Amino acid sequence: EAGVTQSPTHLIKTRGQQATLRCSPISGHTSVYWYQQALGLGLQFLLWYDEGEERNRGNFPPRFSGRQFPNYSSELNVNALELEDSALYLCASSLVVRRETQYFGPGTRLLVL
Amino acid sequence: AQSVTQLGSHVSVSEGALVLLRCNYSSSVPPYLFWYVQYPNQGLQLLLKYTSAATLVKGINGFEAEFKKSETSFHLTKPSAHMSDAAEYFCAVSKETSGSRLTFGEGTQLTVNP
């Protein structure tokens, strides 16, 4: 069974640009979560999507947004990139009946210059 | 708000020695608790989870953890360390009332010496 996949693996942008990160959940999983792992800040919850709706978001500005598609894959968009957005962005998925158990993808490493 | 504290950002053990990674949580009700491992340049892999069943939880790769409500702890142990266990370990907590978000500890970097 394929795990959570993310693309691209690496992304380099300049300040002010927009970044789009993609995530495909494990087959059968309908909930998708995004986390940011920034140096010195640890792992922080960003967003949770379930059944195509944003269910919860962490303490991040509105320029962090995303969506979930009918096939349950998800996109994370970061607008007006800032240097401090450089981080590893991890996507996780879970079954709707086991939301507490999340399985993670390999991440997208975003570097903002 | 719930939180997780991992005692010791770096732990070093010899190959074959006991591994003990400490995690304490603060929560008003028994939460779900997890240990994840992150190898260099990779995502997080679920090691084990506590979801209010047995207090001693066995995970993958020979790891186990014991939920102790009286101590609000969920320490991770492995009887005999292998070189391949060198990685960063994260304790995490979740409650349904928090929207299923995981709150992570700051991580413990485990070094295994030959």
Interface residues (C-beta under 8 A of the other chain):
Chain A: V4 Q6 S31 Y33 Y35 G42 L43 Q44 F45 W48 R55 N56 G58 L90 A92 S94 R99 E100 T101 Q102 Y103 F104 G105 P106 G107
Chain B: Y32 F34 Y36 Q42 G43 L44 Q45 L46 K49 T51 F90 A92 S94 E96 S98 G99 S100 R101 L102 T103 F104 G105 E106 G107
